[in-house]
Amino acid sequence: MTEPAYLAAIRESYDNIADVYAERVITPAELDPLSRGMLNTFAELVRGTGGGPVADVGCGPGRVTAHLTLLGLSAFGVDLSPRMVELAREAHPELRFMEGSMTALDIPDHELAGILAYYSTHHTPPERLPSVFAEFHRTLAPGGHLMWGDYMGDYEHVCRTQAFDRPVSYESYFLPLDRTAELLREAGFVVAVRMEQEPDGPVKRRHACLLARKAEA
């Protein structure tokens, strides 16, 4: 099957900025209290249902993946960018990181206790989000938990040609939170928690977090 052009553009762009991105991106300890609290809650929910493997999808240099392990989860990372995966492995050699696309995860059905998609879906064209969320649903065990976090907007579409002073060629799509929650429900998730935040500090755009679970069989 031919790979969609947008995936190739994302991969090439993030390979190009990976080193500087890893230097400048904030650590989990530098997140605002509410964001840290949502990660803590996600970890507690996964542990409370018996634990199991947790995929950090779009893991970048692996800092949040490592944070999840400190919260008691058996976490591993998946990223489209080979250079990001390389940096994650160098920084956290004790953890597992692999190349992959959230559109077709190399993970068996019902394998995961949890999925974290943290600021990693906004490059996905909206018409392809249903297939991404269906892939999350496929790989989660019944009762498994999903934490989604990302930027919001009123169906905004932004094309970027430069990031961190380097050339890129990716697009970003910012949807209303209600629409993302609706897509998750259509994919078979029960949305349990919604958190919306206004721009603050280094975050210049409205952002949000959803906690959802896959319904029991």
N, C-alpha and C positions, 0 to 999 in steps of 0.2 A: 504494500500500500504506500502510495506517495505521501511523504510528510507534508503537512500544511506549511505554506511559506512563512506564516507568522512564527512558527516554532523555530525554524532555522534562523530567522532574524533575532529572536530572543536569545538563542544559544550563542550566536556570534557576538551579540552586543554584550552579554554578561561575561563571556570569556574575555572580552576586551577590557572591561572595567573591573574584573574580579579582584585584582590585587589592591586597587585603591578603594574599592567598595569595602573590602575586608578591614582596611585600616580605619575607615571613617564611620562605618555603621555603628550605631549605639549597641551596647551590650544589654542583655536582659536586666542587669542590675540598674541600668540607667533608664529603664522604662518608667513611665508614670505609675503611681501606686495602683490605679484601677487596672491597667494592663497587666501588671505583675499579679494582681489578685485574680484576674481571669485565668491566667496560666496556672496559678495555684489551684483554682477551683477545678479546672480541666483535669489536672493531675489527680486530685482527690477523687473525682468522679470515676476515672479509669481504675484507680486502685480499688475503689469501693465495689466495682463489679468484677473483681478478681484479677485485674491486671492482664498482662499480655503485651505483645509487640505494639509499638506506637510508631507510625510513620510521620516524620516532619517533611511534608511535601513542599518543595521549593525551599530547601534548607539553607541555600547560600553557603557561607563559610562555616556553618555548623554550630554557631554560638547558642542558638535557641535549642537545638538538639541536645547539646551538652547540658543546658539548663534543665531540660526535662528529665535527664538522668539524675540530676541532683535532687529533683522532686520525687524521686523514687520510681520513675518509669523506665521500661526497657525500650528506649527510643533509638531509632536509626534515621538517617537522612536520605532524601532523594532530591536530586536537582538536575535540571536540563543541561546545565553548563559543566562541561568536563573540568574546566579550570576551577570553578567553585568547589566541585567535589574533591579535586586535588588539594586545594587549600584546607578544606574541612578535614581531610585525612591527615594532613601534616599537623594541624593544630590539635586534633583529637584522635590520635592513633588507636586508642582503646575502643573507639566506637565504629560502627559500620555506616558507610556512606556509599551510595551507588548512583550512577547516571540513570536518568529516566524521565519520562514525561507523565504529567498527571492525566493526560488523555488516554494513556495505556500503561498502567502500572504493572511492573513485572512482579506481581504479588498474587498468590492464590485467592480464590473466593473465600470470604468469611475468615480471613487470616488475622485481621488486626483488631486489637482492643480499642485503639484510638487513632485518629488522624488529626494532625495540626496542619492547617493551611493558613499560614500567617503572612499576610501581605504578599501573597504569591499568585493570586488569581486575577489581578486587575489587568494583566497583559492579555488575558484570554478574551477573544471577541465574544460578546454577549450571546450570540447564537450558538456558540460552542460550550457555554457553561453547563447546559443540561447534560451533555455527555461526560463532562468532568465530574459533576456531582453524582452521576450514575456510576462512574468508576469508583468514587469514594464509597458509595453504597455497596457496590459489589465486593469490595475488599474488606469492609468492616464486618465483624461478627454481629449477629443479632444482639441488640442491647449495647453495641459499641458506641463510643462517643466521638463527635467531631467538634473541633474548635476552629472556626473560621474568623479571621480578622483581616480587615483591609480598609482602604479609603472609600469614601462615599461621594456621590455627586448626583446631579439630575440628568443622567444619561449623557455625561460629558465624554468626549473622545479627544484625546491628546496624542499627537505624534511627536516623538522626541528624536532629535538628530545628534544630541550631545548630552552627556552626563559625566560628572566628575572630570570635566575638561577633556573628555575623550569622545570619539564619534560612536554613536549607537544608531540603531534603526528599528526601534520598537514602538508600539502603540499602547496606550493605556485607556481603559474604559471604566468610568466611575458611575455606578448605578445607585439608585435609591436603596436604602436598607430593606424596605418593604419588598422590593423586587427580588433581592437576593434571598430573603427568607422564603418567598413564594417558590422560587426555583428549588430550594432545598426541600420544601414540603412536597413538591411535585416529584422529586427524586426518591421520596420515601422516608424522609427524615421528620422527626418530631422536634421542632424548635422550642427549646426550653427557656433560654435566656437571651435577651438582647441588651447590648450596651452601646450607646452612641456618645461620642465625644466631639466637642468643638475643637478647632485648631488651637494648639497650645505648645509653647516652647519650640522645639525643633520640628514639630509636625505642623505643616502649613495648610493642611486640608482636613476637613471633617473625616473622622474615621470611626469604625464600629467593630463590634465583636459579636458573634453568635455562638452559642453552645447548643448543639443538637445531638440527638441520638438516633440510631437506627432502631426501628421498632422491633420488638421481639417477634420471633417467628410464630 
